[in-house]
Amino acid sequence: MLHTIIKKNSYQDSVNLMLLTNAVSVIEGVEKIQVMMGTPANKDILSAAGLYTDELADAGANDMCIVLDTDNEEKVDEVLAAVDEYLNNQAISKSGNDFETVRTFDKAMKTMPDANLAVISVAGQYAANEADKALDNGLNVFMFSDNVSFEDERRLKEKAHDKGLLVMGPDCGTGVISGIPIAFTNVVKEGNIGIVGASGTGIQEVTTIIDRLGGGVVHALGTGGRDLSDKIGAITMMDAIKALENHNPTEVITIISKPPAKEVRDRVVQLLRSLSKPVVTIFLGEKPEKHEGNVYQAYTLEETARISVDLAKGNEIKEDYNAVDVAVDNVQLTPEQTSIKGFYSGGTLGYEAATLLSDALSLEKGKAAEGFLLQANGHEIADLGDDIYTQGKPHPMIDPDTRVNFMEKAADDESTAVVLFDVVLGYGSHSDMAGALLPSIQRIKSNVEAKGRNVYFVATVCGTEQDPQDYQDQRQKLEQAGVIVRDSNNQAVRTALSIIGLTVNDVKKQHVEYTGEVAQEDLSISPELDKLINSKPVVVNIGLKSFTEPVVKYGGRVVHYDWRPVAGGNERMAKILNLLNSYSK
Amino acid sequence: MNYNTIDEANRAVLDKIVGSQPFLVDVVPAKSVISELNNGKVILHAGPPIKWEDMTGPMQGSCVGAALFEEWADNEDDARNMLANGEVEFIPCHHVNAVGPMGGITTANFPVFVVENRSEGNEAYCIMNEGIGKVLRFGAFSEEVINRLIWMRDVLGPTLSKALKIKGDGLNLNVMIAKAITMGDEFHQRNIAASLIFLKEVAPLIVQIEGLSDKDQQDVLQFLADTDQFFLNVMMAASKAVMDGARKVQDGTVVTAMCRNGKDFGIRISGMGDQWFTAPVNTPQGLFFTGYSQEDANTDIGDSAITETIGVGGFAMIAAPGVTRFVGAGGFDDALKTSNEMLEICIDQNPNWAIPTWDFQGACLGIDARKVVETGIEPVINTGIAHKQAGLGQIGAGTVRAPLACFEKAIEAYAEKLGLI
């Protein structure tokens, strides 16, 4: 049966009433309903829909007409109530973002004309092209993307250098620019230490330790892991070093590098000797024996951080930062249990573990299978972030599965005495990796205990109190599961070694004056670089949307470029576009 | 190619758009300005070329209505036979300097707006809006529909013509558009402000017409006052005039027309002249009157996407945030998002048409077919939705996207023309 409600002099526009009709037509027991203003044309529509009633004759163009078909008279009041509620609550909740999202580079630059940093995280094959565009627009580049060729890397870095810009990366996972965390990064207190690093987790380990020691970092400029290779020649690192030399708030410069090419290393050190500021260096794998002039040389990442903090605070530099008391009481192992199995999500942390193990075991650098940093005498250190483990799978900083599989296998191996691992916190990492690993660790421990063995789990948590994850909570969770948690990777590795009765041969380092030649270096920097290090970056974020989060939170400005392959990846169309765009008569 | 680069050519097209001067100068019988309509039985239709048997229900219904209106037949069956047996020639409106809404059906005795683009000296034509409800453009052809068309032919058209003659130099449409865009119109789904401005301009002229009966005067003013979308057809003619003037630059990748015939979506680009690049049309999504649903919706139809081509309609959603609600429970942010997205495929913004709700940024200007292909962002079109059966008329309104394939074909053809592939 048809019922008519006429709300006199109650005008709403037609779109609104169509939405209202949709909203009330879901009321159960209402066969059909239409809400319209009483214009002649609308009355025709109502009659075409079989909803015409005589009451409508009196309704005018400013009267709202509600006609419903229902067998239940009570529904009329329900509908009227629903209509009133709808009309009273028309405001649409705002889903506002703190940044704009665009779909082209041009639009990004129009939206943020003063942008000076492109953060690129698109698939490797497209990354170089985006970096070119960024440089052409006068932007510095932070290139998170990997799988960029040496040729492209060199070309881009030379182009940037010529333009007075910086290319951080490719494969640059982490960075801090003017206190703003970029990409997969820990939140570190600001201070007077400036870092240049050719190692992502190396930077993370050093910055987090600095932070927990009460120091602070103003910049951590990543260069990409290949910057100190002979093919690239440290183009980025040298420009970044000069930038920090010119940056007044930076009082200590800290250099972190994976094993470099010899001549490139020497070139970098030559530049460092010409600086006015004290410098701490770590070239992973090298075991320095002294500090010389303004250059302090570290063996471990922890030592790097500690020397940096002491320099930054004006403290005296100690002879040895590495030897710490890490003894574990009452170790109970079977005679077969002699090996350490290290499963790292951070490549440089794994490398450091392999270095310390080799040192303690007096091993020559041997060949390890792909994906392993060390395999000797039953010991294993695996870099689970290596491509061979991450193809088609999430990175171990995000997903615990690969690591759990390795841990289970290690526990089945009767020679395993210690399982060593890292938990890396910060933006981009799992929100609760300790919690995710916990059930598996507990299960593995109880399984081996049932077989009458003890396997020791030793871990380090790389993070700060300010990180999005709760640093203390992560430590506590691991400790409750019986994991021995140490403050640094250095200490964790030494703990593992001590469990099987080994120690590292530490060197006490003296400070000596540098007596060699100091080259005359041009230490001046471009206005663009000066701006990059003296102000909060204005970011065009190309690729992963989540990278906007820390920038916004820590006071940077960002426009997100929701990047897609040109022409949706249609190669023929991309080629035609390219031809048309570069056409000239 | 007369320009050094495609960007330069496109700039030349844009300069002509921005510099255009469309004036509404007259309302005349279509046959007096479109000579093709004088050669036997000819029907103009919306979209790229289409055969009778491929037309969807509403367009066929409109053709039946036109045959009845022109008195080629006096019943539906005879009309359909005549339309099917090849006796009637079909020509796209776009081929004769015209555009038509929905079916776009236009025959000799339809009164049409005449818009003169004084910067380029060209003209464009469009039939007048019939109002809402049962109307020819949605395929209705009942007696009521035909009677209204006869009244428009005999009273409305001549009256507006006389009014415009009293005005003398025509109505400056750029000015009216610029005003209305600040009053919440986007000129496709919403034209109420522009229609009122139109009424404001012509009412004082209409009352000056000598010999106009009181009844006719009352009927005309009432019709204009009642017809919220009256200006849509003026806007279409203006857009056509401007885009045709601009495409005298025969280079570049600026989209100069978008239209649909219910089967195909067709576009033209500046560098490829009159050639159509087509792909199957999509079906609009939106809100429906009671008793109708998405299943009843006809495929996309009409030349009205000429408004999006010039940078308004769906592209100017931000000027008319209320219209956004046709795409669901959209609000101001969605309107903003839509216009911002469309800006990504346009080359510039039109300083003549500043949009207050967009911080006075100009309306979108110049869709670049290259950008559409590069980003995969398909132009959004605000549109009425016809019932797929003839005669049932409008059943809702919503939005629809132009298919990407048209743009891919266009740039491919242009690259070929330039000898690049």
Interface residues (C-beta under 8 A of the other chain):
Chain A: D13 V15 N16 M18 L19 T21 N22 S25 K32 I33 Q34 P40 A41 D44 I45 A48 A49 G50 L51 I92 K94 S95 G96 E100 V102 R103 T104 K107 R564 V566 A567 G568 N570 M573 I576 L577 L579 L580 N581 Y583 S584 K585
Chain B: M1 Y3 N4 T5 I6 G131 I132 G133 K134 T253 L287 F288 F289 T290 G291 G322 V323 R325 F326 A329 G330 G331 F332 D333 N340 E341 L343 E344 R370 K371 V373 E374 T375 G376 I377 L392 G396 A397 E408 I411 E412 Y414 A415 L418 L420 I421
